[in-house]
Amino acid sequence: MYRESTKKMKKNTKLTIADIAELSGVSISTVSRVLNGKMDVSEKTRKKVQSIIDKSGYIPSLKVSDS
């Protein structure tokens, strides 16, 4: 799985938060909590997610929901 996931990161495709979650092996909510600096994520999980974010060059969308 790791090799497949790194292949996806090497392509110049824009990753979504769902992609980061899948590559990290965590939920979308967990990735969101890491991105928002919430403290209710273990250090180990935070480091794993942040590593994927850093390696992939992920940039969060600035879209804000109207709801």
N, C-alpha and C positions, 0 to 999 in steps of 0.2 A: 504494500500500500504506500509506503513512504516514497519509493521510487516513482510510482505513478503520480503521487501528489507533487513531487518536486518537478516532474515533467510539466505539469500544468502551470506551475509557477514560472518556469523558464519561458513559456510562451508569452507574447506581448498581449495577453488578454486581460481585461479589467476584471479583477476578482470582486465578488460580492461578500457581504458579511456571512452569508450562508456558505460560501466557498471556504472562507477562513475557518468557520466552525467545523466543516467537514475535514479539512486538512489538519486541524488541531485535535480532532476527536472530542469536541465539546459541543454544547448547544449554542444556538444563535444568541440566546440570552446571556450566556457566559461571555461570549465575544463582546457583546454590547457593554457588559459591565466592565470588562477590561478597558475598552475604548473610552468609557466615561469615567474611568478612575475610581470605580466603586471599590470599597475595601472588603466586600464579602466574597472575594475570590482567593483561593489559596495561592501562596507564592509560587508553588510549582506549576500550577495551571496558568497563572498570570505570565510566567516566564515562557511557557510553551506557546501560548497564544501570541504573545508579543514577538517571539522569535519568528513565527510564521508571518506576522504582519510586517516585520522588518525585512525579511528575506523576499517577500513578494512585492514590496513597494506599495502595499495597499494604502489607498487614500479614501477615507470615509466620504460618502456623499454628503453634501451640505443641505440637501433637501430637508425641509421641515414639514411635518404633517400639519394640516389645518384642523385636525380633530382635537 
